[in-house]
Amino acid sequence: MHEMSVALSVVDQVEQAARVRGARGVRHVRVDIGELAGVVSDALGFCFELACVGTVLEGCELRTRTLPGRAVCTPCGRTWDTGMPPDLVCAHCRAAATELLSGRELTITEVGWAETPATLPVTHPEEN
């Protein structure tokens, strides 16, 4: 399952960032997924939950946002949503000389770090 490798990669990247920040937990992770990226959001959510077990992400929420595929016609410059399956022929001039502008993204766009517990005052035995 392709989504499991994506989920493991997201967890790994967020864990690395958590270590750098000294974070003790993660509340949520937002991932933008292009509609042409070949990733099914529901399958990714299922895999993500499994991949988080035993990590600082355990119990966090995965928030996904689907980004539309967009193309531009090289000859006339018009842009359009490609849809799925993608329509890469310009509806205006019927040219097939197009460039894909977006829709293949798979990007971690936000991490909600868990609040770290307030630091408790340290008492030394010799002070008591």
Buried (B, 14 or more C-beta within 10 A) or exposed (E): EEBBEBBBEBBEEBBEBBEEEEBEBBEBBBBBBBBBBEBBBEBBBBBBBEBBEEBBBEEBBBBBEBBBBBBBBEEEEBBBBBBEEBBBBBEEEEBEEBEBBBBBBBEBEEBBBBEEEEEEEEEEEEEE
